Amino acid sequence: MTLWGSKPRTFTESKGNFYCPECNDYKNYEFKKVKKYFTLFFILQFEISDLGEYVECGGCKCTFKEDALKFDPKTRDLEIRGLYFSAARDIMISIAMADGKIGDNEFDKITNSFEKITQIKLEKADLLEAIRSLKMREHSISQITEEIAPYLNDQGKETVLRAAITISIADGVIQDEELNLLHSLSDDLLLPKAYANGIFAEENISPK
């Protein structure tokens, strides 16, 4: 008769609420650890080793790695929304600065377009701070656009392009540099050429 041996035991380390990728909804969870114990006369004596850990969904009972607790689609959506707002603002600023300066009319167009896109009023002080920050970072329109383009649907991409067009025509004339930036912007937004040219045609702007 064997008097000693080993036996696994599962402990619940913590509980809470998380977004379950299997349920596609927020559910209660238990974070569990499995440890191996030395036994004598079938009685647990002391811990020998860790066998693993996992998150168990209280709804579907599926198990996941601990990283599952870090994913929250609501938080991610807010992050993407903030990135979209700042990218749209910075793109409009970059278009306005293509000729080296931003006129009062362009200031008004940027604030009006930003409010139309975001439903948020952009104060002049905040706009000036964004301009200063953009100059310091020296980010090109391509760099700004490439950060946000993968997260936008076609409607979002079109909104950004039309906002940039609004700024470029604010002074009544589209300079060659501004036209080139608009064409490059449509490429960086990953808009199909025919789609982009349709927008340019509606705005009376030369197609690519």
N, C-alpha and C positions, 0 to 999 in steps of 0.2 A: 504494500500500500504506500503510495507517494504522499509524504507528509508536507511537502513544500512545492511551490510552483509560482506561477505568475497569472495575473488576471487584469484585463483592461477595465477602466472605469471612466465614465463620461460625467463631466461636471459642467454646469451652466455658469459661465463667467459673468455674463451680463445680458440684459434684455433691453429692448427698445423698439423703435419703429424705423423701417427702411423701405426703399423702393425695390420690390422684388421683380427681377427681370423676367421671371417665369409667369407670375400673376399679372405683370404689367400694371402694377398698382402698389400703393403703400400698404404694408402689412407689418404686423408685429414679428419680431425675430428673437431668437436666442443664440448667443455666441457661446459655443461649446468647445471644451478641450477634452481630449482623450489622453489619459495617462496609464502607464503600465505599472502595476504594483506587485511586489513580492508577497506571496501568501504562505502562511504556515498554518496547517490544519484548516485550510480553506478560509482563513481569516486574513484580511488585508493587514500588512505590517508596515510597509514603507514604499514610497515611490521609487521606481527604477528608472523610468524614462518617459519622455513625452512622445505620444504616438501621432499627434496631430491636432488640428483645430479647424472649426468650420462654423459657418452661419447657417442656421436652419430657419426657414420661413415658417411662421405659425399658420399660414394659410395652406400652401400647397405641400409643405414639408420637404421641399427641395433644399439641397444644401449647396452652399457657395463658399468661395474663398472670402477671407476677411475684407478684401478690397471692395466687395459688393456694398459694404456699408458706406463707402465714400461717394458712391454715385447717387446724385439727386437731380433728376431732370429739370425740376423747377429752378434750382440754383443755376444749372447749366444754361437754361433758357434766358435767365436774367443776365448772365455773363455775356452771352452772344448778343443779346439786345443792346447791352452797353457798348460792346465792341462795334456793333452796327451804327449806333448813334455817333460815336466818336469818329469812326471811319468816314461816315457821310459828311460830318462837319469838316474834317481835315481835308477831304477831297475837294470840297467846295472852296476852302481857303487856298489850297494849292492852285486851283484853276484861276482864282481871282488874282493870285500873286504871279501868274505867268508873265505879266508885263512889268513886273517889278514893284507894283504898288497896288493898294486896294482903295478904290474910291468909295465915297459915301454911299453911292447907289449900290455898289457891290456889297457893302456892309449890310444894307437893308435887305438885299436879295438873299444873302446868306442867312440872316436871322429869320426872315419870312419862310424860306425854304426849309430850314431846320425845324421850325415850329410846325410846318405842314407835315413833315415826315414823322416827327416824334411826339407832337402835341405838347411840346415843352418849349417855353419861351427862353431863348438864349439872350442873356443880358450882354450888353456891349463889353462890360468889364471881363466877363467870362470869355467872350470872343477874342478880345485882345490877349488874354492869357493863353488861349489856345494857339493863337498866331505866334506868340513868343515861344511857346513850348515846341511848336512844329519847326520853327527856325533853328532852335537849339538841337533838336533831334536830327534834323536834316534828312527826314524820310521822304523819299520820292512818292509820287502818286502810286506807282507800281507796287512799292513795298506796302503801302497802306492798304491797297486794294487786294493784294494777294492774301493778306491776313483774314479778310472778311469774306471774300468771294465764295469759298467752299461752303459757307453756312447760309448763303442766300438762295432763295428760289428765284425764278425768272422775274417775278413781280418786284422783289426786293432789288434785284440788279437793275431793272429798268428805272425804278425810283431814284436810285443813286445816279444813274446816267442822266436822267432828265434834270435832276437837281444841278448837276455839273453844267449842263447845257444852259440852264437858267442863269447861272453865274457868268458864264462865258459871254452871253449876249447882253449882260446888264449895262455895259457902256455903249451899246448900239453897234459895235463892230467886233467880229470874231477875228482875232489875229491868227496868223499862221501857226504860231506856237500853241495857241489855245486849241486850234483845230486838231493839231497833231496829238495833243494831250487827250482830247475827247476820243479820238480814234484808238489811241493806246489804252485808254480807260475801258472802252468797250471790249477790247481783247483781254485785258486783265480781269474783267468781270466774268469772263468765259461765256459771253453772249454770242450765239451763232451770228455769223456775218449778216445773213439776211434779216434776222431779227433787229440787229443794231442799225442796219441801213434803213430799215422801216422807221425806226425812231428818228434817225437823222432826217429822213425825208419829211416827216411830219413837222419837224422843227425848222425846215428850210435850211438844212446844213448839208454840205457836200458829203456824200457817202465815202466809205473807205475804198 
